[in-house]
Amino acid sequence: MLRREASFFQTDLPKNQTLHARDAFAILAALGISSLPPAQEAEWLSPAPQKMAVAWTPRTLEPNKVPNAKGLSLKDAIYLLENKGLKVYYQGSGRVRSQSLMPGAALRPGDKIVIQLQ
């Protein structure tokens, strides 16, 4: 398998991107890009490109708070928001650009959230 240097992709990795940890490692493995494990276990990670590998920054979720879904794929956003007890509705395709409930607001299970994708 061809191994690629992560610096080759530094300009291709979106800033402030968040991925489910399992998906993140699977994608980089399929592309043959080295990946460093995060300093702590986390379900959600943001990439931090290094010269020879991609390092990961854990993204923590506050309990009883509406999570920030901006930048997530539709699949990841639905997974994240529904697991917090929210009813998710969406418009568009692509990645989440905005959400109807303010990130960090008090979470009330069963609340409706509309996410806009682009």
C-alpha positions in Angstrom: 0.0 0.0 0.0 1.3 3.5 -0.9 2.0 5.6 2.2 1.4 9.3 1.9 3.0 12.0 4.0 0.3 13.9 6.0 1.8 17.3 5.1 0.7 16.6 1.5 -2.9 16.8 2.7 -2.5 19.7 5.2 -4.3 22.2 2.9 -7.0 19.6 2.1 -8.1 19.0 5.7 -10.9 21.4 6.6 -10.3 23.6 9.7 -12.6 23.0 12.6 -13.8 19.7 11.1 -15.2 17.2 13.6 -15.4 13.5 12.9 -16.6 10.5 14.8 -13.4 8.8 16.1 -14.2 5.4 14.4 -14.8 7.1 11.0 -11.7 9.3 11.3 -9.3 6.4 11.8 -11.0 4.3 9.1 -10.7 7.2 6.5 -7.1 7.9 7.2 -6.2 4.2 7.2 -7.9 3.8 3.8 -5.9 6.7 2.5 -2.7 5.4 3.9 -2.1 8.5 6.1 -0.4 8.0 9.4 -2.5 9.0 12.5 -1.5 9.7 16.1 -3.9 8.6 18.8 -5.6 11.4 20.8 -4.2 12.3 24.2 -7.4 11.1 25.8 -10.2 8.8 24.7 -13.0 10.7 22.9 -15.9 9.8 20.7 -15.5 13.0 18.6 -12.2 14.3 17.2 -10.9 17.3 15.2 -7.8 16.9 13.0 -4.6 18.7 13.7 -2.2 18.0 10.7 1.4 17.5 11.6 4.4 17.0 9.3 4.3 13.2 9.1 0.9 12.3 10.6 -2.4 13.7 11.6 -2.8 14.3 15.4 -6.3 14.5 17.0 -7.8 17.0 19.4 -10.7 15.5 21.4 -14.0 17.4 21.1 -15.8 17.2 24.4 -19.6 17.4 24.8 -21.1 19.1 27.8 -23.9 17.0 29.4 -27.4 18.6 29.3 -26.3 21.2 26.7 -27.2 21.4 23.0 -24.1 20.3 21.1 -22.5 22.3 18.3 -23.2 20.3 15.1 -21.6 22.8 12.7 -19.2 21.2 10.2 -20.6 17.7 10.8 -21.9 15.5 8.0 -25.6 14.8 8.1 -25.0 11.2 9.4 -22.8 12.4 12.2 -25.1 15.3 13.1 -28.2 13.1 13.3 -26.3 10.5 15.4 -25.0 13.2 17.8 -28.2 15.2 18.2 -30.6 12.2 18.4 -28.3 10.6 21.1 -28.8 13.8 23.1 -32.6 13.3 22.8 -33.4 15.9 20.2 -35.8 15.4 17.3 -33.7 16.3 14.2 -35.0 17.9 11.0 -32.8 19.0 8.2 -32.7 21.0 5.0 -30.1 20.8 2.2 -27.2 18.5 1.7 -23.5 18.5 2.6 -22.3 19.6 6.0 -24.1 21.4 8.8 -23.8 25.2 8.4 -26.3 26.3 11.0 -28.7 24.9 13.6 -31.9 26.3 15.1 -30.9 25.7 18.8 -28.0 27.6 20.1 -24.9 25.4 20.9 -24.5 25.4 24.7 -28.2 26.1 25.5 -30.0 24.0 28.1 -30.9 20.7 26.6 -34.5 19.5 26.9 -34.9 16.0 25.5 -37.6 15.9 22.8 -37.0 19.4 21.6 -37.0 19.9 17.8 -33.8 21.1 16.1 -33.5 22.1 12.5 -30.1 21.9 10.9 -29.2 23.6 7.6 -26.7 21.9 5.4 -24.7 23.2 2.5 
